[in-house]
Amino acid sequence: MNKATALHDTRATLLATGLRLFAEQGYNGTGIKEIVDATGVPKGSFYNYFKSKEDFGAEVISFYADGFADKWSGYFAEGPEQPLAALRYTYERIIGYHEQCEVKAGCLLGNFAAEMSESSELCRLTLQEVVAGWRKRFASYLRKAQADGSVRTDLSAEQLTDFFWNAWEGALLRMKIERSTAPVRACVNLMFDHFFLP
């Protein structure tokens, strides 16, 4: 293994470990020492990869978003061709993932938004960029569904997307409180069986 590959692998391991620990314990509940101890990386070496914990937090957000985008692509590839059905299939798969998890960690984006938006401008701007990318992708599917007549057209695809995002993130918070996927399943059923329909 050459040096560049080793550096990339160590960086990716730190990000994956940070993602797991932040999801389980929150940003403020997780220290750098805990992250490096879990990966076997010396604490001093951490700063060869990241300028600060805040910089690391922003990188974890992007790392999470990239991984989630890959999952989305996989779900869309295996799901139905009809755009509204494809969106629903994707969210059913996400709910299935949460049902298998013992710890109902919710969405890292929502967790970071609640914890870091006021204290870190870097994390807030990273979250804003990631959510904008998700919004664009989701709205593009709703726009196709509006064109084929399966989604209402009295509201724009962007308005429908924003409402869904707000409801979904709220349902994820309730999932954490109740330690049950019932709130997210109810959200998806209400949105796809009623709210989105013409």
C-alpha positions as CSV (number, residue, x, y, z in Angstrom):
1,M,0.0,0.0,0.0
2,N,1.5,3.4,-1.0
3,K,1.5,6.4,1.3
4,A,-1.3,8.2,-0.5
5,T,-3.6,5.2,-0.2
6,A,-2.7,4.8,3.4
7,L,-3.5,8.4,4.1
8,H,-6.8,8.2,2.3
9,D,-7.8,5.0,4.1
10,T,-6.9,6.5,7.5
11,R,-8.9,9.6,6.7
12,A,-11.9,7.6,5.6
13,T,-11.7,5.4,8.7
14,L,-11.7,8.5,10.9
15,L,-14.7,9.9,9.1
16,A,-16.6,6.6,9.3
17,T,-15.9,6.3,13.0
18,G,-16.8,10.0,13.6
19,L,-20.1,9.4,11.7
20,R,-21.0,6.4,13.9
21,L,-20.1,8.1,17.2
22,F,-21.7,11.4,16.3
23,A,-24.9,9.5,15.3
24,E,-24.9,7.6,18.6
25,Q,-23.7,10.3,21.0
26,G,-23.9,13.7,19.3
27,Y,-21.2,16.1,18.3
28,N,-20.7,17.6,21.7
29,G,-20.9,14.2,23.4
30,T,-18.0,12.8,21.4
31,G,-14.4,13.8,21.9
32,I,-11.5,13.6,19.5
33,K,-9.7,11.2,21.9
34,E,-12.7,8.8,21.7
35,I,-12.6,8.9,17.9
36,V,-8.8,8.3,17.6
37,D,-8.9,5.6,20.3
38,A,-11.7,3.8,18.3
39,T,-9.6,3.9,15.1
40,G,-6.1,3.4,16.6
41,V,-4.8,6.6,15.2
42,P,-2.6,8.7,17.5
43,K,-4.3,11.9,18.6
44,G,-1.6,14.1,17.2
45,S,-2.0,12.5,13.8
46,F,-5.7,13.5,13.7
47,Y,-4.6,17.1,13.0
48,N,-2.7,15.9,9.9
49,Y,-6.1,15.2,8.4
50,F,-8.4,17.8,9.9
51,K,-7.7,21.4,11.1
52,S,-10.1,21.1,14.0
53,K,-13.0,19.2,15.5
54,E,-15.3,21.7,13.8
55,D,-13.7,21.1,10.4
56,F,-13.9,17.3,11.1
57,G,-17.7,17.7,11.9
58,A,-18.3,19.5,8.6
59,E,-16.4,16.7,6.8
60,V,-18.5,14.1,8.5
61,I,-21.6,15.8,7.3
62,S,-20.3,15.7,3.7
63,F,-19.2,12.1,4.2
64,Y,-22.6,11.1,5.4
65,A,-24.3,12.9,2.5
66,D,-22.1,11.2,0.0
67,G,-22.9,7.8,1.5
68,F,-26.6,8.5,1.6
69,A,-26.6,9.7,-2.0
70,D,-25.0,6.4,-3.0
71,K,-27.7,4.5,-1.1
72,W,-30.4,6.6,-2.8
73,S,-29.0,5.8,-6.2
74,G,-29.0,2.1,-5.4
75,Y,-32.6,2.3,-4.2
76,F,-33.7,4.2,-7.3
77,A,-31.9,1.7,-9.5
78,E,-33.7,-1.3,-7.9
79,G,-37.1,0.4,-7.4
80,P,-40.1,1.1,-9.6
81,E,-39.7,3.3,-12.7
82,Q,-42.7,5.5,-11.9
83,P,-41.2,8.6,-10.1
84,L,-43.6,8.8,-7.2
85,A,-43.4,5.0,-6.6
86,A,-39.6,5.3,-6.8
87,L,-39.6,7.9,-4.1
88,R,-41.9,5.9,-1.9
89,Y,-39.8,2.7,-2.4
90,T,-36.7,4.7,-1.3
91,Y,-38.3,5.9,1.9
92,E,-39.7,2.4,2.6
93,R,-36.1,1.1,2.4
94,I,-34.9,3.9,4.7
95,I,-37.6,2.9,7.3
96,G,-36.5,-0.7,6.9
97,Y,-33.0,0.3,7.8
98,H,-34.1,2.1,10.9
99,E,-36.2,-0.8,12.0
100,Q,-33.1,-3.0,12.0
101,C,-31.1,-0.6,14.1
102,E,-31.2,-1.1,17.8
103,V,-30.3,2.6,18.4
104,K,-32.8,4.9,16.7
105,A,-30.2,7.6,15.8
106,G,-32.4,9.4,13.3
107,C,-30.9,11.6,10.6
108,L,-27.4,13.0,11.1
109,L,-28.4,16.1,9.3
110,G,-31.3,16.8,11.6
111,N,-29.2,15.9,14.6
112,F,-26.4,18.3,13.6
113,A,-28.9,21.0,12.7
114,A,-30.3,20.9,16.2
115,E,-26.9,20.7,17.9
116,M,-24.6,22.8,15.8
117,S,-26.4,25.4,13.6
118,E,-26.1,28.2,16.2
119,S,-22.5,27.4,17.3
120,S,-20.8,26.6,14.0
121,E,-21.2,28.6,10.9
122,L,-19.1,26.1,9.0
123,C,-21.3,23.2,9.9
124,R,-24.5,25.3,9.3
125,L,-23.3,26.1,5.7
126,T,-22.3,22.5,5.1
127,L,-25.7,21.4,6.2
128,Q,-27.4,24.0,4.0
129,E,-25.5,22.8,1.0
130,V,-26.3,19.2,1.6
131,V,-30.0,19.8,2.2
132,A,-30.1,21.9,-1.0
133,G,-28.7,19.0,-3.0
134,W,-31.2,16.6,-1.5
135,R,-34.0,19.1,-2.2
136,K,-33.0,19.4,-5.8
137,R,-33.0,15.6,-6.3
138,F,-36.3,15.0,-4.5
139,A,-38.0,17.9,-6.3
140,S,-36.9,16.6,-9.7
141,Y,-38.7,13.3,-9.1
142,L,-41.9,15.1,-7.9
143,R,-41.7,17.3,-11.0
144,K,-41.7,14.1,-13.2
145,A,-44.6,12.8,-11.1
146,Q,-46.5,16.0,-11.7
147,A,-45.9,15.7,-15.4
148,D,-47.3,12.1,-15.5
149,G,-50.4,13.2,-13.4
150,S,-49.6,11.2,-10.2
151,V,-48.8,14.2,-8.1
152,R,-50.8,17.4,-7.4
153,T,-49.9,20.5,-9.3
154,D,-51.6,23.2,-7.2
155,L,-48.2,23.4,-5.3
156,S,-44.8,23.5,-6.9
157,A,-42.5,20.5,-6.6
158,E,-40.2,22.6,-4.4
159,Q,-43.1,23.5,-2.0
160,L,-44.1,19.8,-1.8
161,T,-40.5,18.8,-1.2
162,D,-40.0,21.4,1.6
163,F,-43.1,20.2,3.3
164,F,-42.1,16.6,3.1
165,W,-38.6,17.4,4.4
166,N,-40.0,19.3,7.4
167,A,-42.5,16.5,8.2
168,W,-39.9,13.7,7.7
169,E,-37.3,15.4,10.0
170,G,-40.0,15.9,12.7
171,A,-41.0,12.3,12.4
172,L,-37.4,11.2,12.8
173,L,-37.2,13.2,16.0
174,R,-40.3,11.5,17.3
175,M,-38.8,8.1,16.2
176,K,-35.9,8.9,18.5
177,I,-38.1,9.9,21.4
178,E,-40.5,6.9,21.1
179,R,-37.8,4.4,20.0
180,S,-40.1,3.3,17.3
181,T,-40.4,3.7,13.5
182,A,-44.2,4.2,13.8
183,P,-43.8,8.0,13.4
184,V,-41.7,7.8,10.2
185,R,-44.0,5.1,8.7
186,A,-47.1,7.3,9.4
187,C,-45.4,10.3,7.8
188,V,-44.6,8.4,4.6
189,N,-48.1,6.9,4.4
190,L,-49.8,10.2,4.9
191,M,-47.5,12.0,2.4
192,F,-47.7,9.3,-0.4
193,D,-51.2,8.1,0.1
194,H,-52.8,11.5,0.6
195,F,-50.8,14.8,0.5
196,F,-48.9,14.3,-2.7
197,L,-51.9,13.0,-4.7
198,P,-54.0,15.1,-7.1
